[in-house]
């Protein structure tokens, strides 16, 4: 078996261990917010009174950010549709990248779902495992029953990116879709994606929905968040900021573009890295929420934290390595340059500004009370409302929306703490990137029964 050469050293993968993961983030949160409060109190004590200036600057920054997010909501309400089909359907390949044993409970069910409901002419299961597993014999039996299934163990791999790159060596489709091991794509995805690609796009990103939301309150919260993320944020950003991104799963690529881009195993978010590199090379990406794939929510709050911490640090890593080359590319139009600066520049700074804003709010409440802090409280409420607005707009845009109570739960959690938790993850990601801690921690999923196979 041959594999494509890797770009750089793969990030080290570690399984999460039981630990008090919340202690360092809590310490960072207390240190940053507390230092702002102490600095403002000290400045007032010596007569500088810089608090009003800081409050004004923070208010402008956060309000502008909230307005841009609301503009994304408005832009997403005008759905785009691909042109009618023209000519015969191109050949298609679906790649499922799996990290075992972590994802063994989902893998066979995902493959059977693809084989039975997906319109892919070829399905490739590319996986890596540190030791032989009983599920491997089940994979071989499944491949024996389905001629268009290719089971590919990648012995030198330690990442999803290396698994996908290895699968490209045996992929035969003109359109190649990438799925995670827990993703169940809905019928018609390839057909709809092929219409976008026939219209001149190189990558089509669908939406990812949570299918196990009834399992827990956490899963319901993530389900509502994902509806806002994939049905509002992604298509809205594409219209407002002039570029779309590949989200790692349920993405459909023109085969030669994916082979020329490859996935970089040294990046924590190889999907975002591939997005910005192919944009810089002149490729076009479109997002289509009507191409649906379902996945599992993280199994616990700890798993959710490790996932979001990896995402946060991964975006920072991409910003540090890829933003300047992308801005210099002659293939990137002016609006997309502004959008890239916003997303990979300003949004990297915003979590720290939000911390300053929280410190200013606490200082104002402590010194002037609720009545004297009406403006600060009102602006904080306005900024915190953006997340729930995204979620409810996602419910309006999503087909087969979840129950309304799930979005109310997300609105409550988001307003109380969730936004600040994500900001803390971003700040922790900055510190991890600065100190060179780039180990990739696998996100545990809720276990689904391993699908039994006929002998």
C-alpha positions in Angstrom: 0.0 0.0 0.0 1.3 3.4 -0.9 0.6 6.7 0.8 1.1 10.3 -0.1 3.9 12.1 1.7 2.9 14.0 4.7 3.4 17.8 5.0 5.4 18.2 8.2 5.3 16.2 11.4 2.0 15.0 12.6 0.5 16.4 15.8 0.8 14.0 18.7 -2.6 12.4 19.5 -3.4 11.7 23.1 -6.5 10.2 24.7 -8.1 12.4 27.4 -7.2 11.5 30.9 -9.2 12.0 34.1 -7.9 15.3 35.4 -9.2 18.6 36.8 -9.2 20.2 33.4 -11.2 23.1 34.6 -8.5 24.4 37.0 -6.2 26.1 34.5 -9.0 27.8 32.6 -10.6 29.0 35.8 -7.3 30.3 37.0 -6.8 32.1 33.7 -10.3 33.6 33.8 -9.9 34.8 37.4 -6.5 36.3 36.6 -7.5 38.2 33.5 -10.9 39.5 34.7 -9.5 40.2 38.2 -6.5 42.1 36.8 -8.9 44.4 34.8 -11.0 45.1 37.9 -7.9 45.8 40.0 -6.4 48.1 37.4 -9.6 50.1 37.0 -10.0 50.4 40.8 -6.3 51.5 41.1 -6.6 54.1 38.3 -9.7 55.6 40.0 -7.9 55.7 43.3 -5.1 57.8 41.9 -7.4 60.0 40.0 -6.7 58.8 36.4 -10.3 57.5 35.8 -9.4 55.8 32.6 -12.3 53.4 33.1 -14.7 55.4 31.0 -12.3 55.5 28.0 -11.7 51.7 28.3 -15.4 51.1 28.6 -16.1 53.2 25.4 -13.4 51.3 23.4 -14.6 47.9 24.5 -18.2 48.9 23.9 -17.5 49.9 20.3 -15.4 46.8 19.6 -18.0 44.3 21.0 -20.9 46.1 19.4 -19.3 46.1 16.0 -18.7 42.4 16.4 -22.3 41.8 17.4 -23.5 43.8 14.5 -21.4 41.8 12.0 -22.8 38.6 13.5 -26.3 39.9 13.1 -25.5 40.7 9.5 -24.6 37.1 9.0 -28.0 36.1 10.4 -29.7 38.4 7.9 -27.6 37.2 5.0 -28.3 33.5 5.8 -32.0 34.1 5.5 -31.6 34.3 1.7 -30.8 30.7 0.9 -28.8 29.8 -2.2 -29.6 26.9 -4.4 -27.4 25.2 -7.0 -28.3 25.3 -10.7 -30.2 22.5 -12.3 -28.2 19.4 -13.1 -26.4 19.4 -16.5 -25.1 16.2 -18.0 -24.4 12.9 -16.4 -23.4 12.5 -12.8 -19.6 12.5 -12.2 -18.0 9.5 -10.6 -18.0 9.7 -6.8 -16.0 8.5 -3.8 -16.8 8.8 -0.1 -13.8 8.7 2.3 -14.4 7.8 6.0 -11.4 8.6 8.1 -11.4 6.7 11.5 -9.1 6.8 14.5 -9.3 3.4 16.3 -10.1 2.2 18.9 -11.8 5.5 19.9 -14.3 5.4 17.0 -14.8 1.7 16.7 -18.4 1.9 18.1 -19.5 4.1 15.3 -17.5 3.0 12.3 -19.4 -0.1 11.0 -22.7 1.7 11.4 -21.5 4.6 9.5 -20.1 2.5 6.6 -23.4 0.5 6.4 -25.3 3.8 6.3 -23.1 5.1 3.5 -23.4 1.8 1.5 -27.2 1.7 1.8 -28.2 5.4 1.6 -25.4 7.3 0.0 -25.0 7.7 -3.8 -21.3 7.2 -3.7 -19.9 4.8 -6.3 -16.9 4.0 -4.1 -16.6 4.1 -0.3 -13.1 4.0 1.3 -12.6 3.4 5.0 -9.2 4.6 5.9 -8.2 4.0 9.5 -5.3 3.7 11.9 -5.0 1.7 15.1 -2.1 1.1 17.5 -3.0 -2.6 17.9 -5.1 -5.2 16.1 -8.8 -5.0 17.0 -11.7 -7.5 16.6 -13.6 -4.8 14.5 -11.1 -5.2 11.7 -12.4 -8.7 10.8 -15.9 -7.2 10.7 -14.6 -4.5 8.3 -13.1 -7.2 6.0 -16.3 -9.1 6.0 -18.3 -6.0 5.1 -15.8 -5.3 2.3 -16.3 -8.8 1.0 -20.0 -8.2 0.7 -19.8 -4.8 -0.9 -17.4 -4.6 -3.9 -17.3 -0.8 -3.9 -16.1 -0.7 -0.3 -12.3 -0.4 0.1 -10.9 -1.0 3.6 -7.5 0.6 4.0 -5.5 0.4 7.2 -2.8 3.1 7.3 0.0 1.7 9.5 2.1 4.8 9.6 -0.7 7.2 10.4 -1.5 8.9 13.7 -4.1 11.5 12.4 -7.2 11.9 10.3 -5.2 13.9 7.8 -2.8 11.1 7.1 -5.7 8.7 6.7 -7.4 10.9 4.1 -4.2 11.5 2.2 -3.6 7.7 2.0 -7.1 7.1 0.8 -6.5 9.6 -2.1 -4.1 7.1 -3.6 -6.9 4.6 -4.3 -9.9 7.0 -4.7 -11.4 6.8 -8.2 -14.1 9.5 -8.1 -14.1 12.9 -9.8 -15.9 14.2 -6.7 -14.5 13.1 -3.3 -16.5 13.5 0.0 -14.9 13.3 3.4 -16.8 12.1 6.5 -15.8 11.5 10.1 -16.4 8.0 11.5 -19.7 9.0 13.3 -21.3 10.8 10.4 -24.4 9.6 8.6 -24.9 11.5 5.4 -28.4 12.0 4.1 -29.4 10.8 0.6 -28.8 13.2 -2.3 -25.7 14.8 -1.0 -23.5 13.9 -4.0 -26.1 14.9 -6.5 -26.6 18.3 -5.0 -22.9 18.9 -4.5 -22.2 17.9 -8.2 -24.5 20.7 -9.3 -22.4 23.2 -7.4 -19.2 21.8 -8.8 -20.6 21.9 -12.3 -21.3 25.6 -11.7 -17.6 26.2 -11.1 -17.1 25.6 -7.3 -14.3 23.4 -6.1 -15.5 22.5 -2.6 -19.0 22.2 -1.3 -19.5 22.2 2.5 -22.8 20.7 3.8 -24.3 21.1 7.3 -23.7 18.8 10.3 -26.6 18.1 12.6 -26.5 16.3 16.0 -28.7 13.1 16.0 -28.4 12.0 19.6 -29.7 15.2 21.2 -32.2 13.3 23.3 -29.4 11.6 25.2 -28.6 14.5 27.5 -29.0 18.3 28.1 -25.4 18.7 26.9 -26.3 17.0 23.6 -29.4 19.1 23.2 -27.4 22.3 23.8 -24.8 21.3 21.2 -27.5 20.3 18.7 -29.1 23.8 18.9 -25.6 25.4 18.6 -24.8 23.3 15.5 -28.0 24.4 13.8 -27.0 28.0 14.3 -23.4 27.3 13.3 -24.0 25.4 10.0 -27.3 26.9 8.9 -26.6 30.5 9.8 -23.0 31.3 10.6 -21.3 29.5 7.8 -23.7 30.6 4.9 -24.0 34.0 6.4 -20.2 34.4 6.7 -19.8 33.4 3.1 -22.2 36.2 2.0 -20.9 38.9 4.3 -17.1 38.1 4.4 -16.7 36.8 0.9 -15.4 33.3 1.6 -16.6 29.9 2.9 -14.7 27.1 4.7 -14.4 23.3 4.6 -15.5 22.0 8.0 -13.8 18.7 8.1 -16.7 16.4 7.4 -19.6 16.3 4.9 -17.4 18.3 2.5 -17.3 17.5 -1.2 -14.2 18.2 -3.2 -13.3 18.3 -6.8 -10.8 15.4 -6.8 -7.8 17.2 -8.4 -8.2 20.2 -6.0 -8.1 17.9 -3.0 -5.1 16.1 -4.3 -3.3 19.4 -5.0 -4.2 20.7 -1.5 -3.9 17.6 0.7 -4.5 17.7 4.4 -1.6 18.8 6.7 -1.2 16.4 9.6 0.8 18.9 11.6 -2.2 21.2 12.0 -4.8 20.8 14.8 -7.6 21.9 12.5 -6.5 20.4 9.2 -9.8 21.3 7.6 -9.5 25.1 8.3 -5.9 24.9 7.2 -6.9 23.3 3.9 -9.6 25.9 3.4 -7.4 28.9 3.6 -4.6 27.2 1.5 -7.0 26.3 -1.3 -8.6 29.8 -1.2 -5.1 31.3 -1.6 -4.5 29.0 -4.6 -7.7 30.3 -6.3 -10.2 27.6 -5.4 -13.9 28.4 -4.7 -15.8 27.1 -1.7 -19.5 27.2 -1.2 -21.6 26.2 1.8 -25.0 24.5 1.4 -27.0 23.7 4.6 -29.4 21.5 2.6 -26.7 18.8 2.2 -27.1 17.2 5.6 -25.0 14.8 7.6 -25.7 13.8 11.2 -23.1 13.2 14.0 -22.9 12.5 17.7 -22.4 15.2 20.3 -19.4 15.0 22.7 -20.0 12.5 25.4 -19.4 14.9 28.4 -18.6 18.4 29.4 -14.9 17.4 29.5 -15.1 16.1 26.0 -16.7 19.3 24.8 -14.0 21.3 26.4 -11.2 19.3 24.8 -12.9 19.6 21.4 -13.4 23.4 21.6 -9.9 23.9 23.0 -8.5 22.1 20.0 -10.7 24.1 17.6 -9.6 27.3 19.2 -5.9 26.5 19.1 -6.2 25.2 15.6 -7.7 28.4 14.3 -4.9 30.3 16.0 -2.4 28.0 14.4 -3.9 28.6 11.0 -4.0 32.4 11.6 -0.3 32.4 12.5 0.9 30.3 9.6 -1.5 31.0 6.8 -3.1 34.4 7.1 -0.3 36.6 5.6 0.3 34.3 2.6 -3.5 34.3 1.9 -3.7 38.1 2.1 -0.8 38.3 -0.4 -2.3 35.9 -2.9 -3.5 37.5 -6.1 -6.4 35.0 -6.2 -8.1 36.4 -3.1 -10.4 39.3 -3.9 -10.6 42.4 -1.7 -13.8 41.5 0.2 -12.4 38.1 1.0 -9.2 39.7 2.2 -11.2 41.9 4.6 -13.2 38.8 5.7 -10.0 36.8 6.3 -8.6 39.7 8.4 -11.8 39.8 10.4 -12.0 36.0 10.9 -8.4 35.2 11.4 -7.2 38.5 12.8 -9.8 40.4 14.7 -11.6 37.3 16.0 -8.3 36.2 17.5 -8.2 39.4 19.6 -11.9 39.6 20.4 -11.9 37.0 23.4 -9.4 39.2 25.2 -11.4 42.3 24.6 -14.5 40.4 25.9 -12.5 39.7 29.1 -11.8 43.4 29.5 -15.4 44.1 28.9 -16.4 41.6 31.7 -13.9 43.2 34.0 -15.3 46.7 33.3 -18.9 45.4 33.9 -17.9 43.9 37.2 -16.1 47.1 38.3 -19.0 49.3 37.3 -21.5 47.1 39.2 -19.3 47.1 42.3 -18.7 50.8 42.2 -22.0 52.2 40.9 -24.5 49.5 41.4 -27.1 48.2 39.0 -28.7 51.6 38.5 -25.5 53.3 37.7 -24.5 50.5 35.2 -27.6 50.4 33.1 -25.7 51.2 29.9 -23.0 48.6 30.5 -25.6 45.9 31.5 -27.7 46.7 28.4 -24.7 46.4 26.0 -23.7 43.1 27.7 -27.2 41.8 27.2 -27.2 42.8 23.6 -23.9 41.0 22.9 -25.0 37.9 24.8 -28.2 37.8 22.8 -26.3 37.2 19.5 -25.7 33.5 20.2 -29.3 32.6 20.9 -30.4 34.7 17.9 -28.1 32.5 15.8 -29.6 29.4 17.2 -33.2 30.3 16.7 -32.4 31.5 13.1 -30.8 28.1 12.7 -34.0 26.4 13.7 -35.9 28.5 11.1 -33.4 27.6 8.4 -32.8 23.9 9.4 -34.9 21.2 7.8 -36.4 18.9 10.4 -35.6 21.3 13.2 -35.3 20.0 16.8 -37.9 20.8 19.5 -38.1 24.5 20.5 -37.1 23.6 24.1 -33.6 22.7 22.9 -33.1 26.2 21.5 -34.5 27.7 24.7 -32.0 25.6 26.7 -29.1 26.8 24.5 -30.3 30.4 24.8 -30.2 30.2 28.6 -26.8 28.4 28.7 -25.3 30.8 26.2 -26.5 33.9 28.0 -25.3 32.6 31.4 -21.9 31.1 30.8 -21.3 29.4 27.4 -20.0 32.4 25.5 -17.4 33.1 28.1 -16.4 29.4 28.3 -15.7 29.5 24.5 -13.8 32.8 25.0 -11.8 31.1 27.7 -11.0 28.2 25.4 -9.7 30.7 22.8 -7.5 32.4 25.4 -6.2 29.0 26.5 -5.6 28.1 22.9 -3.4 31.1 22.5 -1.3 30.2 25.5 -1.0 26.6 24.3 0.1 27.7 20.9 2.7 30.2 22.4 4.2 27.5 24.6 4.3 24.9 21.8 1.7 22.5 23.3 0.1 21.1 20.2 -1.0 17.6 21.2 -4.3 16.6 19.6 -6.7 15.2 22.1 -9.3 12.9 20.7 -12.9 13.9 21.4 -14.8 11.0 23.1 -18.3 10.4 21.6 -21.2 8.7 23.2 -21.0 4.9 22.5 -23.4 3.4 20.0 -23.7 -0.4 19.8 -21.2 -1.9 17.4 -23.3 -3.1 14.5 -23.3 -6.9 14.1 -22.3 -8.3 10.8 -23.5 -11.5 9.2 -20.9 -14.1 8.9 
